[in-house]
Amino acid sequence: MREIVHLQAGQCGNQIGSKFWEVISDEHGIDPTGTYHGDSDLQLELSEYQQYQDATAEEEGVEGEGEEEEHA
């Protein structure tokens, strides 16, 4: 799963952070409750692909992108 770590500080940071999530949610067709309400087949295809990719990686024990195992 891909995750976003988001920090904001001060009034300006709060305003920018609020707009950031508004734009991201709109681009991905997600309402404020986290429910998908978009009408784009591409968004649905990408979501299904990502879920499949995550499940496959878990079954195979594959580390996430950017993570490397340490070898002794």
C-alpha positions as a Markdown table, in Angstrom:
| # | Residue | x | y | z |
|---|---|---|---|---|
| 1 | Met | 0.0 | 0.0 | 0.0 |
| 2 | Arg | 1.2 | 3.5 | -0.8 |
| 3 | Glu | 0.9 | 6.0 | 2.0 |
| 4 | Ile | 1.2 | 9.8 | 2.2 |
| 5 | Val | 2.7 | 11.4 | 5.3 |
| 6 | His | 1.3 | 14.9 | 5.6 |
| 7 | Leu | 2.4 | 17.5 | 8.1 |
| 8 | Gln | 1.1 | 21.1 | 8.3 |
| 9 | Ala | 1.9 | 23.9 | 10.7 |
| 10 | Gly | 0.3 | 27.3 | 11.1 |
| 11 | Gln | -2.6 | 29.0 | 9.4 |
| 12 | Cys | -0.9 | 29.0 | 6.0 |
| 13 | Gly | 0.0 | 25.3 | 6.3 |
| 14 | Asn | -3.5 | 24.4 | 7.3 |
| 15 | Gln | -5.0 | 26.2 | 4.3 |
| 16 | Ile | -2.5 | 24.6 | 1.9 |
| 17 | Gly | -3.1 | 21.2 | 3.5 |
| 18 | Ser | -6.8 | 21.5 | 3.3 |
| 19 | Lys | -6.6 | 22.5 | -0.4 |
| 20 | Phe | -4.2 | 19.6 | -1.1 |
| 21 | Trp | -6.6 | 17.0 | 0.2 |
| 22 | Glu | -9.5 | 18.6 | -1.5 |
| 23 | Val | -7.7 | 18.5 | -4.9 |
| 24 | Ile | -6.4 | 14.9 | -4.3 |
| 25 | Ser | -9.8 | 13.7 | -3.3 |
| 26 | Asp | -11.5 | 15.4 | -6.3 |
| 27 | Glu | -8.9 | 14.0 | -8.8 |
| 28 | His | -9.5 | 10.4 | -7.4 |
| 29 | Gly | -13.3 | 10.8 | -7.2 |
| 30 | Ile | -13.5 | 10.4 | -3.4 |
| 31 | Asp | -16.0 | 12.3 | -1.3 |
| 32 | Pro | -15.2 | 13.7 | 2.2 |
| 33 | Thr | -16.4 | 10.4 | 3.8 |
| 34 | Gly | -13.9 | 8.4 | 1.7 |
| 35 | Thr | -16.4 | 6.8 | -0.6 |
| 36 | Tyr | -15.7 | 6.7 | -4.3 |
| 37 | His | -18.2 | 8.6 | -6.4 |
| 38 | Gly | -16.3 | 9.2 | -9.6 |
| 39 | Asp | -17.4 | 8.3 | -13.1 |
| 40 | Ser | -14.1 | 7.5 | -14.6 |
| 41 | Asp | -13.4 | 3.9 | -15.7 |
| 42 | Leu | -9.7 | 4.6 | -15.6 |
| 43 | Gln | -9.9 | 5.5 | -11.9 |
| 44 | Leu | -11.7 | 2.2 | -11.2 |
| 45 | Glu | -9.2 | 0.2 | -13.3 |
| 46 | Leu | -6.2 | 1.8 | -11.5 |
| 47 | Ser | -7.8 | 1.1 | -8.1 |
| 48 | Glu | -8.4 | -2.6 | -9.0 |
| 49 | Tyr | -4.9 | -2.9 | -10.3 |
| 50 | Gln | -3.4 | -1.4 | -7.2 |
| 51 | Gln | -5.4 | -3.7 | -5.0 |
| 52 | Tyr | -4.3 | -6.7 | -7.0 |
| 53 | Gln | -0.7 | -5.6 | -7.0 |
| 54 | Asp | -0.7 | -5.1 | -3.2 |
| 55 | Ala | -2.3 | -8.5 | -2.6 |
| 56 | Thr | 0.2 | -10.2 | -4.9 |
| 57 | Ala | 3.1 | -8.6 | -3.2 |
| 58 | Glu | 1.8 | -9.7 | 0.2 |
| 59 | Glu | 1.4 | -13.3 | -0.9 |
| 60 | Glu | 4.9 | -13.4 | -2.4 |
| 61 | Gly | 6.5 | -11.6 | 0.6 |
| 62 | Val | 7.8 | -8.8 | -1.6 |
| 63 | Glu | 9.0 | -5.7 | 0.2 |
| 64 | Gly | 7.5 | -2.4 | -0.8 |
| 65 | Glu | 9.1 | 0.0 | -3.2 |
| 66 | Gly | 12.2 | 1.7 | -1.8 |
| 67 | Glu | 12.6 | -0.8 | 1.0 |
| 68 | Glu | 15.7 | -2.9 | 1.0 |
| 69 | Glu | 16.5 | -5.9 | 3.2 |
| 70 | Glu | 19.6 | -5.9 | 5.2 |
| 71 | His | 21.9 | -8.8 | 4.6 |
| 72 | Ala | 24.3 | -9.9 | 7.5 |
